[in-house]
Amino acid sequence: MENKTVIKIHIAFWIISSGVSFLHILAYLSNPMIIQLVFGIFISILCNAFTFYIFYFLVRDNILNKKRIFFLIFFEFAFLAVFSLVYCVLYVLPYVFTLTPDNPVKFIIENGIRNRIYIAAAYIASFSILGILSRVTLLWYRNQLKKKDLEKQNIANELAMLKVQINPHFLFNTMNNIKSLINSRPSKAITSIDKLKGIMHYMVFDSSSESVLLAEEVRHINNYLELEKIRFSDPGFIDFKITGDYGEINIPPLIFMPFIENAFKHGNRLATPPGITIRLDVIDDRIDFEVSNSVNEFGIIRNGKSGFGLANICRRLDLLFGEKYKLEISNKDKEYSVKLYLNLK
């Protein structure tokens, strides 16, 4: 992207330089011959390019340094003075010595040679300033790109840290549950180990991606719920339903898991089934997610907050969706519920 910007700057310069040179030559040559026109344009473009690129490459990253600014200003005036002197030597003195007028100063004024020097100096000043501004613009653009890259990297690192903070904490409980199944229900224990393997694989490998298929996320949720069901005598205690077509939808990984984990952590295990209800509805480019759980009087948190890293979750949602999400949390009538609406457009 930066290379394209550099190319555009140089193309713009050559177009401006060619156009100005062409108009300048036409203004000073009446009925010019082709060779005069071509030669005049060539010399003019050459002078413009020389001026432009000298000042273009003089500008460095430390342009805001006072010493650098003073140097550029000094160099600008020195360059103009030298150019004016050279112009006089090349164009004015030949007139004076060849025509030998009685009053050389009057001759220079009457023939507009002084004005030509002023105009030429103005051209040089213009292209020197154009070179400086072009370089400053490029450096500014380059710094903006660096800032954006740094922001993206910081966001990526922050998301990675947030993702690590909300990983499942039920591993040891699950291992104990599987251990208890080995003797009583060995086939169930083997199935549970496979599901735990799937969860760990998803957490270690798949969740490192920026996005995953919603179908994969649902599979991960199902594996998690199947392992949690081991802890409940009634399989109907957990009610999980999905509606809509979610086969080709991509979402950030583990976006729903913190809310589901929280439902099991703070839910009332003695509640009448279903004690935990989970709904996932896919409607066009929108996902409506809801999880609710019964809580006892000790599980109710003041102000409707559960203390399950809500700040981290909201921060992650802000980074991923900006204003394209809505989070509603309620805690009343011994029921804690979370509703998350995601706009995928």
Residue pairs with C-beta under 8 A, 6 or more apart in sequence:
1 145
2 141
2 142
2 145
5 138
5 141
6 138
9 134
9 137
9 138
12 134
13 49
13 52
13 130
13 134
16 130
17 44
17 45
17 48
17 49
17 52
17 127
18 41
18 45
20 44
20 48
20 123
21 40
21 41
21 44
21 45
21 48
22 41
24 44
24 123
25 32
25 36
25 37
25 40
25 41
25 44
26 32
26 37
28 116
29 36
29 37
29 40
32 40
47 123
47 124
48 123
48 127
51 79
51 124
51 127
51 128
51 131
52 127
52 128
52 130
52 131
52 134
53 131
54 79
54 128
54 131
55 72
55 75
55 76
55 127
55 128
55 129
55 131
55 132
55 135
56 131
56 132
56 134
56 135
57 135
58 72
58 75
58 132
58 135
59 72
59 131
59 132
59 135
59 136
59 139
60 68
61 139
62 68
63 69
63 72
63 136
63 139
72 132
76 125
76 128
79 124
79 128
80 121
80 124
80 125
83 120
83 121
83 124
84 117
84 120
84 121
87 117
87 120
87 121
88 117
91 113
91 116
92 108
92 113
92 117
95 107
95 108
95 111
95 113
96 104
96 107
96 108
99 107
101 107
108 114
155 319
158 315
158 319
159 316
159 319
159 320
162 312
162 313
162 315
162 316
163 207
163 253
163 254
163 316
165 309
165 312
166 254
166 257
166 258
166 261
166 309
166 312
166 313
166 316
167 203
167 254
168 199
168 203
168 224
168 257
168 261
169 261
170 224
170 227
170 228
170 261
170 264
171 196
173 231
174 192
174 196
174 227
174 230
175 196
177 192
177 227
177 230
177 231
178 189
178 192
178 193
178 196
178 230
181 188
181 189
181 192
181 230
182 189
188 230
191 226
192 226
192 227
192 230
195 223
195 226
195 227
196 223
196 227
198 219
198 220
198 223
199 220
199 223
199 224
199 227
202 216
202 219
202 220
202 223
202 253
203 254
206 212
206 216
206 220
206 253
207 253
207 254
209 253
210 252
211 250
211 251
211 252
211 253
212 250
212 251
212 252
212 253
213 247
213 248
213 249
213 250
214 246
214 247
214 249
214 250
214 251
214 282
214 287
215 246
215 247
216 253
217 251
217 253
217 254
217 255
217 256
218 242
218 246
218 280
220 254
220 257
221 240
221 256
221 257
221 260
221 278
222 240
224 257
224 260
225 238
225 240
225 260
225 278
228 238
228 264
229 235
229 237
229 238
231 269
232 238
232 269
234 273
236 273
236 274
237 269
237 273
237 274
237 275
237 276
238 274
238 275
238 276
238 278
239 273
239 274
239 276
239 277
239 278
240 278
240 280
241 278
241 279
241 280
242 279
242 280
242 281
242 282
243 279
243 280
243 281
243 282
244 281
244 282
244 283
245 282
246 280
246 282
249 282
249 287
249 344
251 287
251 342
251 344
252 316
252 320
255 316
255 317
255 320
255 342
256 280
256 289
256 291
256 340
258 308
258 309
258 313
259 289
259 291
259 313
259 338
259 340
260 278
260 291
261 308
262 306
262 308
262 338
263 276
263 278
263 291
263 292
263 293
263 336
264 276
264 293
265 308
266 293
266 295
266 299
266 301
266 306
266 308
266 336
267 275
267 276
267 293
267 294
267 295
267 299
267 336
268 275
268 293
268 294
268 295
268 296
268 299
268 334
269 275
270 296
271 293
271 294
272 294
275 293
275 294
276 291
276 292
276 293
276 294
277 290
277 291
277 292
277 293
278 290
278 291
279 288
279 289
279 290
279 291
280 287
280 288
280 289
281 287
281 288
281 289
285 343
285 344
285 345
286 341
286 342
286 343
286 344
287 340
287 341
287 342
287 344
288 339
288 340
288 341
289 338
289 339
289 340
289 341
289 342
290 337
290 338
290 339
290 340
291 337
291 338
292 335
292 336
292 337
292 338
293 335
293 336
293 337
294 334
294 335
295 331
295 334
295 335
295 336
296 334
297 334
299 336
300 331
300 334
300 336
301 307
301 331
301 336
304 329
304 330
304 331
305 329
305 331
306 329
306 331
306 336
310 329
314 327
317 325
317 327
317 340
321 342
321 343
324 342
324 343
324 344
324 345
325 340
325 341
325 342
325 343
326 339
326 340
326 341
327 338
327 339
327 340
327 341
328 338
328 339
328 340
328 341
329 336
329 337
329 338
329 339
330 336
330 337
331 337
